[in-house]
């Protein structure tokens, strides 16, 4: 036998012993739970864990034209934008558009607005940006972890954080986003009402409007609303609540896909909603390390915690791990004026172009790993470092930005270490 082959033959049993008997030392191990975003929340029952798994499979499902994709769309699955349940990448940003008129903002629905579907199934044309669109914003997909906790916060808890007239004089005037009532919203809220029973503490109309809490401009009121919107606008998939196909009105073609409607029935939608509702919150890391502890104090002293509220508590929930629990999302779910630095000229509902919902900071320290080694921050990923993200904060956040800039470099690093621990 050739000498090299003899050596390989002699080493093969040893290598096999090492791989099988010594914990696979030559193969990468599974990532630690504290370094990943995905996974169910602790405390689910057996049946709830099974329901979570069903929703996980639907979340990862890749639609084809025969299954209902399109005819125009942005992505073919939920997971293609929310890889491993983490935040997206600027390469896959969605585009929203409209125009400012003398009577207000026009989402240009007559020519396919407010979202651009830039892909199409075979035999059909994707949308192009229509003439006259003067306000364009690009949104990066957010992380979807911990959303069930945010959904379970009572309306009154969020409203109590608002200070639209800055009555305390701290320069922060967060205000709630309200969504107009409609038959569609009535259908969305009726499902939640059945779950809450007589003690309804969420989705209670205020002057005929409903509190928004999800989305960059807080324009969806709960996870069911967010899910059916995504099926329609992102994948061109019809549901019981949104049964109409997306058509490219710019071409006037009436092409459709080959699947019967609704393409994602209520059972599928419910499975995905339950999956999102029962994803665990992002894990903390290094919370007791000295620089992180000091950074937390500096974060509060700089005023950052005025909007990025660290602690919330849920109301009543039929899901045990979501029922009246304290958690730490670092958001108030309110709209804040972020100044000209983050004014894209685009708006939704009653939000101004410069107003954005406070983004939850939990999980921000895992962004770099979730996004392939390079982190991207803010609503469109324009900032690639936490320092840059802070320096884009104008408007109501100007004082906090100035406070951060005034810190000595070693204290700035401790504040950033705290952010990376979230």
ROPALUM-75443 format. One line per 2 residues: number of its first residue (from 1); for each residue z negated, x, y of C-alpha. Coordinates in pm, 1 decimal. Layout:
N
NUM = Z X Y; ...
! end
This chain:
422
1 = 0.0 0.0 0.0; 69.5 119.1 354.0
3 = -245.8 278.5 506.8; -255.8 31.3 796.6
5 = -230.0 -260.5 556.5; -507.1 -110.1 345.3
7 = -731.1 -88.7 653.8; -656.4 -451.1 749.9
9 = -728.8 -567.7 398.2; -1059.8 -380.1 397.1
11 = -1168.0 -517.3 735.6; -1067.6 -878.7 673.8
13 = -1383.4 -976.8 476.1; -1603.4 -816.5 741.2
15 = -1431.3 -1002.3 1023.2; -1460.8 -1330.4 834.3
17 = -1833.3 -1268.5 780.3; -1882.0 -1200.7 1150.9
19 = -1692.8 -1512.7 1256.3; -1856.9 -1749.9 1009.5
21 = -2202.9 -1606.8 968.9; -2291.4 -1473.0 1311.3
23 = -2215.1 -1759.3 1549.8; -1850.6 -1675.9 1623.9
25 = -1923.4 -1363.1 1832.3; -1553.4 -1298.6 1888.0
27 = -1479.0 -1648.0 2018.4; -1587.3 -1799.8 2351.3
29 = -1884.3 -2032.1 2320.3; -1905.1 -2384.7 2453.7
31 = -1991.0 -2399.3 2825.5; -2349.9 -2475.0 2915.0
33 = -2414.7 -2835.0 3023.2; -2529.7 -2710.0 3363.7
35 = -2183.4 -2562.1 3424.2; -1976.0 -2873.3 3348.7
37 = -1933.3 -3210.8 3513.1; -1826.6 -3433.6 3226.8
39 = -2052.9 -3620.0 2985.9; -2242.0 -3950.4 2960.8
41 = -2564.8 -4017.1 3144.5; -2877.7 -3965.4 2935.3
43 = -3046.6 -4268.4 2784.4; -2754.6 -4488.3 2677.7
45 = -2801.1 -4709.1 2372.6; -2581.3 -4665.0 2066.8
47 = -2353.7 -4951.5 2167.7; -2335.0 -4823.2 2525.6
49 = -2243.7 -4474.5 2401.7; -1964.9 -4628.8 2193.9
51 = -1842.9 -4824.2 2497.3; -1850.5 -4504.4 2704.3
53 = -1637.6 -4329.3 2439.8; -1383.5 -4614.3 2444.2
55 = -1358.5 -4585.7 2819.6; -1322.7 -4208.9 2794.3
57 = -1018.8 -4254.5 2569.1; -862.0 -4502.0 2812.6
59 = -936.1 -4272.4 3107.1; -744.3 -3995.2 2928.5
61 = -459.9 -4223.3 2813.2; -116.2 -4109.8 2930.3
63 = 105.7 -4405.4 3015.6; 477.6 -4408.8 2940.4
65 = 736.6 -4652.2 3077.7; 718.3 -4853.6 2754.7
67 = 339.2 -4877.3 2799.2; 365.6 -4980.1 3164.8
69 = 398.7 -4666.7 3376.8; 574.3 -4724.8 3708.5
71 = 843.6 -4804.2 3792.6; 715.1 -4588.5 4080.2
73 = 393.3 -4391.9 4047.7; 194.9 -4080.3 4137.6
75 = 36.1 -3986.2 3804.0; 64.4 -4096.8 3442.3
77 = -307.7 -4101.5 3363.8; -647.9 -4112.7 3529.9
79 = -742.0 -3774.3 3385.6; -435.6 -3598.9 3527.5
81 = -592.8 -3619.6 3874.8; -958.8 -3603.0 3764.7
83 = -943.9 -3317.2 3514.2; -1271.8 -3296.0 3317.8
85 = -1403.2 -3563.7 3558.3; -1400.2 -3310.1 3840.5
87 = -1235.2 -3312.7 4178.9; -860.4 -3275.4 4196.3
89 = -632.4 -3003.7 4325.5; -419.0 -3013.3 4643.3
91 = -105.9 -2987.0 4427.6; -178.6 -3341.3 4315.3
93 = -288.8 -3490.8 4647.2; -187.0 -3847.7 4715.4
95 = -19.8 -3932.4 5045.3; -115.3 -4228.0 5263.8
97 = 76.8 -4318.0 5577.6; 121.0 -4565.7 5858.3
99 = 175.3 -4573.4 6231.5; -22.0 -4642.9 6544.4
101 = 104.2 -4934.9 6753.3; -7.4 -5101.5 7072.7
103 = -186.3 -5364.4 6864.8; -357.7 -5119.4 6628.2
105 = -282.8 -4934.2 6308.5; 8.6 -5057.7 6096.8
107 = -10.5 -4958.4 5725.5; 364.9 -5026.9 5697.6
109 = 335.7 -5245.7 5388.9; 686.1 -5385.6 5450.5
111 = 834.2 -5044.5 5367.0; 602.3 -4948.9 5083.2
113 = 283.1 -4843.9 5260.8; 12.7 -4744.8 5272.2
115 = 52.9 -4508.1 4973.2; 357.3 -4303.8 4880.9
117 = 459.5 -4320.4 4514.7; 658.7 -3997.8 4489.8
119 = 763.5 -4024.6 4123.9; 965.7 -4281.3 3929.9
121 = 1065.3 -4369.9 3576.6; 1420.8 -4299.3 3458.4
123 = 1683.0 -4510.9 3629.2; 1471.4 -4578.6 3934.1
125 = 1421.1 -4399.7 4266.8; 1088.1 -4272.1 4392.6
127 = 972.2 -4351.8 4744.5; 1047.3 -4132.0 5041.1
129 = 843.1 -4122.5 5357.2; 984.1 -4407.9 5566.8
131 = 1114.0 -4364.0 5917.5; 854.8 -4429.7 6182.2
133 = 552.8 -4310.4 5983.9; 356.6 -4123.0 6246.7
135 = 17.2 -4104.4 6075.7; 2.9 -3920.4 5745.8
137 = -303.2 -3817.4 5545.4; -327.1 -3642.2 5211.0
139 = -620.9 -3715.4 4987.4; -749.4 -3497.5 4707.6
141 = -892.8 -3677.1 4406.3; -1274.5 -3672.6 4408.9
143 = -1505.4 -3594.7 4121.8; -1592.5 -3915.1 3936.3
145 = -1932.3 -3810.5 3801.0; -2245.4 -4005.2 3894.8
147 = -2052.9 -4297.0 4043.6; -2255.6 -4556.0 3853.5
149 = -2568.7 -4448.6 4038.9; -2394.6 -4486.0 4375.8
151 = -2262.3 -4827.3 4273.6; -2612.4 -4941.0 4173.7
153 = -2766.6 -4872.6 4516.7; -2853.8 -5200.8 4686.9
155 = -2658.7 -5292.0 4999.4; -2981.2 -5305.3 5200.5
157 = -3059.5 -4941.9 5118.2; -2727.4 -4824.6 5262.1
159 = -2744.8 -5052.7 5564.1; -3093.8 -4921.5 5645.3
161 = -2945.6 -4571.4 5688.2; -2693.3 -4683.3 5949.1
163 = -2745.7 -4613.2 6318.2; -2419.8 -4719.6 6485.0
165 = -2557.0 -4685.6 6838.2; -2748.9 -4360.0 6777.3
167 = -3069.9 -4531.8 6875.4; -3279.1 -4229.5 6770.9
169 = -3074.5 -3992.2 6987.3; -2999.9 -3736.3 6716.4
171 = -2624.7 -3747.2 6775.8; -2561.5 -3915.5 6441.3
173 = -2423.2 -4269.5 6450.6; -2322.7 -4350.0 6096.2
175 = -2203.0 -4702.2 6040.1; -2109.4 -4906.4 5732.9
177 = -1751.4 -4980.6 5637.7; -1690.5 -5351.9 5587.3
179 = -1407.3 -5496.6 5380.5; -1258.4 -5832.0 5477.6
181 = -1304.9 -6118.0 5236.9; -1003.6 -6242.5 5038.0
183 = -929.8 -6418.0 4710.6; -891.2 -6074.8 4553.2
185 = -1230.8 -5956.6 4680.6; -1383.6 -6285.6 4564.3
187 = -1256.8 -6214.8 4212.4; -1394.4 -5859.0 4227.3
189 = -1738.5 -5967.6 4346.3; -1766.6 -6258.7 4103.6
191 = -1767.8 -6014.2 3809.9; -2054.0 -5818.4 3965.5
193 = -2239.7 -6139.0 4044.9; -2239.6 -6232.1 3676.8
195 = -2399.1 -5898.0 3590.9; -2667.1 -5922.4 3860.3
197 = -2762.3 -6283.6 3795.1; -2971.0 -6474.9 4045.8
199 = -3121.0 -6163.1 4210.0; -2802.7 -6050.6 4377.6
201 = -2863.3 -5740.7 4588.2; -2513.3 -5593.2 4603.9
203 = -2183.1 -5730.1 4730.2; -2359.9 -5990.0 4941.6
205 = -2128.0 -6090.3 5227.5; -2230.0 -6000.2 5582.4
207 = -2050.6 -6224.3 5830.7; -1789.4 -6286.4 5564.3
209 = -1730.8 -5915.5 5491.4; -1838.8 -5686.5 5209.1
211 = -1989.3 -5339.2 5222.1; -1748.9 -5064.9 5115.3
213 = -1883.4 -4755.6 4943.7; -1603.9 -4571.7 4753.7
215 = -1296.0 -4388.7 4877.3; -1247.3 -4141.6 5162.3
217 = -1279.3 -4424.9 5414.9; -1515.4 -4639.4 5199.3
219 = -1253.9 -4910.3 5149.4; -1344.2 -5017.7 4795.1
221 = -1663.3 -5205.9 4724.9; -1733.4 -5115.8 4362.0
223 = -1590.4 -4935.5 4060.6; -1390.1 -5236.1 3943.4
225 = -1219.4 -5251.1 4283.9; -1158.1 -4875.5 4278.1
227 = -1021.1 -4883.7 3922.6; -767.6 -5164.0 3960.7
229 = -650.8 -5010.6 4290.1; -592.1 -4678.7 4111.9
231 = -407.6 -4841.9 3822.1; -173.9 -5011.4 4068.4
233 = -123.9 -4755.7 4343.8; -152.8 -4433.9 4143.0
235 = 10.1 -4530.6 3811.4; 207.2 -4846.8 3883.3
237 = 17.4 -5020.8 3602.0; -50.4 -5393.1 3637.7
239 = -386.1 -5555.1 3562.4; -519.6 -5909.7 3558.4
241 = -652.4 -5860.8 3911.3; -339.7 -5683.5 4043.8
243 = -53.2 -5834.0 3837.1; 237.8 -5736.2 4065.0
245 = 463.7 -5439.7 3988.5; 519.5 -5173.9 4253.3
247 = 878.4 -5174.6 4380.1; 1053.4 -4931.1 4607.9
249 = 1137.1 -5164.6 4895.2; 1339.3 -4889.1 5061.2
251 = 1607.5 -4918.0 4790.7; 1589.0 -5292.2 4738.1
253 = 1609.5 -5239.4 4361.1; 1420.1 -5475.2 4134.6
255 = 1389.3 -5243.9 3833.9; 1077.6 -5283.9 3621.6
257 = 930.7 -5105.7 3324.2; 951.8 -5238.9 2971.3
259 = 590.8 -5341.2 2912.9; 461.2 -5698.3 2935.2
261 = 213.3 -5774.2 3214.2; -73.3 -5714.7 3250.1
263 = -9.6 -5364.5 3124.9; -379.3 -5278.0 3127.6
265 = -565.3 -5591.9 3023.0; -915.3 -5672.9 3137.2
267 = -1063.7 -5516.4 2824.2; -903.4 -5182.3 2911.7
269 = -1012.4 -5205.9 3274.4; -1367.6 -5296.5 3173.9
271 = -1379.4 -4998.2 2938.1; -1274.2 -4755.9 3212.9
273 = -1518.6 -4909.2 3461.5; -1804.1 -4873.0 3211.5
275 = -1701.4 -4513.7 3145.6; -1709.6 -4432.5 3517.4
277 = -2035.7 -4620.8 3558.0; -2206.7 -4419.8 3282.9
279 = -2087.9 -4067.3 3362.1; -2385.0 -3840.1 3424.3
281 = -2461.3 -3708.6 3772.2; -2363.9 -3346.8 3841.3
283 = -2630.0 -3101.7 3720.2; -2836.0 -2880.7 3951.0
285 = -2857.5 -2505.3 3898.5; -3099.8 -2242.0 4027.5
287 = -3303.2 -2502.9 4213.7; -3622.5 -2291.7 4213.8
289 = -3462.6 -1960.3 4310.4; -3613.7 -1826.0 4632.2
291 = -3291.9 -1809.3 4834.3; -3197.2 -2163.2 4725.5
293 = -3539.0 -2299.8 4824.1; -3513.3 -2139.5 5167.6
295 = -3154.1 -2258.2 5198.9; -3265.1 -2615.7 5141.5
297 = -3504.5 -2588.7 5437.1; -3230.1 -2443.5 5656.7
299 = -2994.3 -2723.4 5549.4; -3245.4 -2981.3 5673.1
301 = -3335.0 -2789.8 5989.7; -2965.3 -2760.7 6081.3
303 = -2932.9 -3140.0 6068.8; -2698.7 -3149.0 5770.3
305 = -2932.9 -3379.5 5578.9; -2896.4 -3649.6 5846.3
307 = -2563.4 -3751.7 5686.7; -2586.6 -3578.3 5349.7
309 = -2900.1 -3769.6 5254.4; -3048.4 -3600.2 4950.7
311 = -3231.9 -3887.8 4783.7; -3145.4 -4249.3 4704.1
313 = -3277.9 -4509.5 4464.4; -3083.2 -4765.9 4266.0
315 = -3160.7 -5132.5 4244.3; -3173.3 -5342.7 3931.5
317 = -2908.0 -5268.4 3666.2; -2840.1 -5397.2 3316.4
319 = -2775.6 -5033.9 3215.6; -3113.7 -4871.9 3157.2
321 = -3040.4 -4522.5 3296.5; -2911.8 -4684.2 3618.1
323 = -3200.5 -4927.9 3660.2; -3427.4 -4850.7 3959.0
325 = -3401.8 -4473.0 3937.3; -3423.0 -4203.1 4201.9
327 = -3128.4 -3962.6 4226.2; -2986.4 -3700.2 4461.6
329 = -2624.9 -3750.3 4578.3; -2639.9 -3595.3 4928.7
331 = -2456.5 -3879.7 5102.9; -2539.8 -4190.3 5303.1
333 = -2210.7 -4365.0 5208.0; -2153.6 -4439.1 5578.1
335 = -1862.6 -4368.7 5813.2; -1906.7 -4086.8 6063.6
337 = -1683.8 -3965.6 6345.7; -1591.1 -3610.3 6248.6
339 = -1405.5 -3529.1 6568.7; -1050.6 -3404.2 6630.2
341 = -1074.5 -3132.9 6365.2; -1054.0 -3394.5 6088.4
343 = -848.6 -3658.2 6269.9; -526.4 -3713.0 6072.3
345 = -423.1 -4014.3 6277.7; -449.7 -4225.8 5962.5
347 = -698.7 -4501.9 5903.3; -796.7 -4777.7 5662.3
349 = -962.9 -5105.2 5750.3; -1202.3 -5079.6 6042.3
351 = -1244.6 -4700.5 6021.5; -1115.8 -4491.9 6309.4
353 = -871.4 -4208.5 6230.8; -1149.2 -3953.1 6284.7
355 = -1405.9 -4144.6 6076.8; -1476.7 -4052.1 5716.6
357 = -1732.4 -4160.0 5460.4; -1990.6 -3888.4 5400.9
359 = -1874.2 -3707.8 5089.1; -2145.4 -3666.2 4822.4
361 = -2230.5 -3296.7 4792.1; -2363.3 -3310.1 4437.2
363 = -2139.0 -3101.4 4213.2; -1992.6 -2903.7 4502.3
365 = -2118.3 -2582.1 4347.6; -1898.9 -2645.9 4042.0
367 = -1581.0 -2704.9 4244.0; -1450.2 -2354.0 4192.6
369 = -1463.2 -2379.2 3812.6; -1334.1 -2736.3 3808.9
371 = -1033.0 -2642.2 4023.4; -914.1 -2342.4 3825.4
373 = -1094.2 -2058.1 4001.2; -1014.6 -2139.0 4364.0
375 = -1223.8 -2405.6 4536.6; -1077.0 -2659.4 4777.0
377 = -1302.9 -2860.0 5007.2; -1279.8 -3159.9 5242.3
379 = -1069.3 -3470.6 5189.8; -741.0 -3283.5 5145.9
381 = -854.6 -2941.5 5025.6; -771.0 -2768.1 5353.0
383 = -1084.9 -2549.8 5337.3; -1111.4 -2284.7 5066.0
385 = -1461.3 -2163.1 5149.6; -1781.9 -2347.3 5229.0
387 = -1793.6 -2168.0 5565.6; -1449.9 -2306.3 5653.1
389 = -1555.5 -2654.8 5543.9; -1859.1 -2641.1 5772.8
391 = -1649.4 -2522.5 6065.1; -1413.3 -2817.6 6032.5
393 = -1712.0 -3045.9 6099.2; -1682.2 -3173.6 6455.1
395 = -1780.9 -3497.8 6622.3; -2120.3 -3613.1 6500.0
397 = -2153.3 -3294.4 6294.1; -2097.9 -3061.2 6590.5
399 = -2469.5 -2993.4 6635.6; -2510.6 -2902.0 6270.8
401 = -2207.9 -2675.2 6284.3; -2346.6 -2500.3 6591.7
403 = -2685.8 -2467.3 6425.2; -2523.9 -2303.2 6122.3
405 = -2320.5 -2066.2 6338.9; -2638.2 -1965.2 6525.1
407 = -2818.0 -1859.6 6206.2; -2836.1 -1490.1 6120.6
409 = -2592.1 -1395.9 5844.9; -2863.0 -1362.6 5580.6
411 = -2988.7 -1715.0 5651.7; -2633.1 -1850.8 5644.8
413 = -2598.4 -1699.3 5297.2; -2917.9 -1871.1 5182.6
415 = -2793.3 -2208.0 5308.3; -2463.9 -2151.6 5125.2
417 = -2657.0 -2053.5 4811.5; -2832.1 -2389.6 4832.4
419 = -2496.8 -2570.0 4854.2; -2369.7 -2378.8 4551.8
421 = -2675.4 -2492.3 4356.9; -2586.4 -2860.4 4403.3
! end
